[in-house]
Amino acid sequence: MEEEDAGMEEREMESDDDEEDGEEEGMGVENSDDEEDDSSEDEKENEAEIQRLEEQLSINAFDYNCHVDLIKLLKQEGELVRLRKARQKMSELFPLTEEIWLDWLKDEIRLTEEEPNREKVYELFERAIKDYICPEIWLEYAQYSIGGMGSPGGIEKVRSIFERAVTAVGLHMTKGQTVWEAYREFENAILSTVQPPPGRVPSSEEQGLLNTQLERIHTLFRRQLAIPLMDMEATYAEYEEWSEQGVADTVKYQYKKALQQMEKCKALEESLLAAEPPKLVEYQTYIDYELKQGDPARVQITFERALAENCLVPDMWTKYNTYLDRQLKIKDLVLSTHERAVRNCPWTMGLWKSYLLALERHGADHQTISDAFEKALNAGFIQATDYVEIWQVNLDYLRRRVDFSKESSKELEELRGSFARSLDYMKQDVEERFGESGDPSCIIMQIWARIEALHCKNIQKARELWDSIMTKGNAKYANMWLEYYNLERSYGDPVHCRKALHRAVQCTSDYPEHVCEVLLTFERVEGSLEDWDVAVQKTESRLNRVNEQRAKVAEKEANLARQEGDRAEQRRKAKADKKAQKKGHKGFQAGEKRKAEQDDYPNEWNEDSDQAPKRHKGNGDQTTEEYMETETGQFGRNAPPGYKPTPSGNKKAQQAADQRQNDDKPELRNDNSSVFISNLAYTLEEPEAKLRTLFETCGPIEQVRPIFSNKGSFKGYCYIQFESLVSVSEALKLDRREVEGRPMFVSPCIDKNKNPDFKVFKYNTSIEKHKIFISGLPFSCTKEQLEEMSKSYGTIKDVRLVTYRSGKPKGLAYVEFADETQASQAVQKMDGMEIEGNKISVAISNPPRRNMMDKPGSSRPTTDMMPRQMYGARGRGRTQLSLVPRSVHRQSAPVSKVENGTAAATASAAEAAKPLSNSDFARMILNK
């Protein structure tokens, strides 16, 4: 019974275990179902996203980020067939990055492991190494080729790939060493196969193979040690240990030389390692260094390293292409680099331009150049002018293909057809996209007309083209008519020259005087008396109309200026009245306080009007003089109430006070031998010493008087008095010299109270035909650069860059030529020129008229006409409130007439200065 009970218990336990296992299996099935549901939902979402990306690429195939996202999703889903197609499409449009290529190559290697045909992978590697020079891709290529070394010619194929790899990236200072080491490992593996077993003497043939293989390894060591690479010391130590014969002296010499070169470049490599991507500045510095060293291979590898991280920088590609075009001139290298440049930056017209020129320079066939040009038109340039320039490059190429000794040829017809197509392209495609043709001066049509006249002897076709040019809004420009005139002068006849000049006189609006002068000169040389009379009559009539129009415009501008001046004067008066009312109200409220102050500080009515009124402190014992600085000198007056003298501890302020007291000696001053310096920086330290050093070259200096404020801070101007009058003219030549980044103004020391109309700079309001005005200059443009640029058009008399008072440039300049003809020529040639990316505007200098209210002698009231003595030496007080009771205040007589700068009513002035008695004050108060 016990055994039966035990058996029952065992069966029950087994049944319980089975039930538990069944429950666990059921739960596992439920969990797997949930995971399958989640994965299926993710797959649906990913598939929807893949379809969206494919649809977006069908609309815009040049969406780079969309290609990258699609490849990531397809790789995640394991869609190998679709993934291969996506990568293929992207590689056709863009060069792929190192990461994308390595992923693609590894996937293809796994897919073809079982296939005997390895050529597809080899082709893919060949495409990969053309996009960028990447050591990792070359290393992967070489290692993959080792797997096929068992096939016929496999070892030689591996060696050829390794040789190409060390040629391409063996000079890479940080990553080239891995390629060299892999190459040596491969050769060491070959060495182990040709070595005889221990104890057996090799045959002569085996010994020959062994010696050849050893020499290969020796050669690899010698080649690597002659190149500056990181961790060269370890390679040299390995060679010493490996070589049974020791290291040759020549190898040691080459190694030491390379080591020294590596030490020079070590700082540049460390800066690259420390910098954040894209490291453009660091690479530029590295490239400049290698260009100075002059090793073409090292220059090339440095450019390639920079472009691998800055592939979207057009300037870097341009610099690299220029170097290859001018220095190396190797066809395959040059053309492949140009092609890579336009694939990376297709929107840059300059890269396409240099690519087309390089194709022609290296003898590419006509179809290849035509295909490249069509790709350039579809690249999507960002400016309308880019299309004009790329068309010019293509038309120049087609023109060079034509043999003009034949009356007609296939090339000539193609050239004419391309000219016509370019005009249609500008009118339709470019104008539709940019709203402008990009060729307002019709440069393409001008070139076509000149080719027809010069090479094809078809002057009639050239005239038709110029008629079309003039109908496009160019008839008002003198330079266009003169260009047409020059064409007729060279290839036409005098009759058409005369017609062109007569039409130019009637139509030109920018420089009619110049066109009229050209017509008269032509008639002097070519025409009869009748032709001369007609020309004189037409030119005079035209110039009279032009002068009338200019007079009307000038009158209109003057009226507008006068109206603006009147409005400004009204605003000024209203503001002054409002201010006076406000301060008068405050003065009335503080009347009692003012009266008490007057008792404390009585006015001295008998004081001369030329002297500043004095105020004494409450104790009446001490007075401290305070000075007011002006452009013509300093005026003293006693300290106002509440003025605190400078503490003795303030050394700077004390020096300023001492300077004022020492300089305020009229007997030591001579304005005729002095100059006034202004616009100096307030922060200028030790101005007296610095200015004395600067002006010592002009002559012996009597004294330097910098002007300080009451607190001892420099006020930005000073006076310099020389011992001789001759030194003044030399000092004035230093005007606008930069002192600590600001232009220093140097002017004669003139008392403006005596010469109120004196101005150092004369503002010209009339047209200056011998001077040109340039705007739109880059702020980095210097006077020397502008002079160098302009001197090819004539003799330069002066160049002036316009700046703010702080010294910062405004982007404006004036260039003065020797005569009007040179200035006109400079305007025609320089207008629209690009300087450092800025398009400048050039015109004859014609300053606008100044505001009439600002001119001396205008009706605008000035403070100089008001009696200054009523405000004291400092002019109006801060409150502008009179301290004299209104009941006794005497108004100054108005100035009724001015003769020679002085008031005519001297009698009333004398009466105002007459002292008053106490009885006079009493009568005045009682009368009120």
Secondary structure, DSSP 8 states (H G I E B T S, - for coil): -HHHHHHHHHHHHHHHHHHHHHHHHHHHHHHHHHHHHHHHHHHHHHHHHHHHHHHHHHH-TT-HHHHHHHHHHHHHHT-HHHHHHHHHHHHHHS---HHHHHHHHHHHHHHTSS-S--HHHHHHHHHHHHH---HHHHHHHHHHHHTTTTSTTHHHHHHHHHHHHHHHHTT-TTTHHHHHHHHHHHHHHHHHHHS--TT----HHHHHHHHHHHHHHHHHHHHHHTS--TTHHHHHHHHHHH-SS---HHHHHHHHHHHHHHHHHHHHHHHHHHS-TT-HHHHHHHHHHHHHHT-HHHHHHHHHHHHHH-TT-HHHHHHHHHHIIIII--HHHHHHHHHHHHHH-TT-HHHHHHHHHHHHHTT--HHHHHHHHHHHHTS--SSHHHHHHHHHHHHHHHHHH--TTSS--HHHHHHHHHHHHHHHHIIIIIHHHHSS-S-TT-HHHHHHHHHHHHTS--HHHHHHHHHHHIIIIITT-HHHHHHHHHHHHHHS-HHHHHHHHHHHHHH--S-HHHHHHHHHHHHHHH--HHHHHHHHHHHHHHHHHHHHHHHHHHHHHHHHHHHHHHHHHHHHHHHHHHHHHHHHHHHHHTHHHHHHHHHHS---TTS-TTS------TTSS---EEEEE-SS-EEEEE--TT-----TT-HHHHHHHHHHHHH--GGG--GGGEEEEE---TT-SSHHHHHHHHHGGGS-EEEEEEEE-TTS-EEEEEEEEESSTHHHHHHHTTTTEEETTEEEEEEE---TTT-TT--SS----S-EEEEEEEES--TT--HHHHHHHHGGGS-EEEEEEEE-TTS-EEEEEEEEESSHHHHHHHHHHHTT-EETTEE-EEEEE------GGGSTTSSS--GGGS-GGGG-TTSS-SS---SS-TTT---------EETTEES-HHHHHHHTS---HHHHHHHHHH-
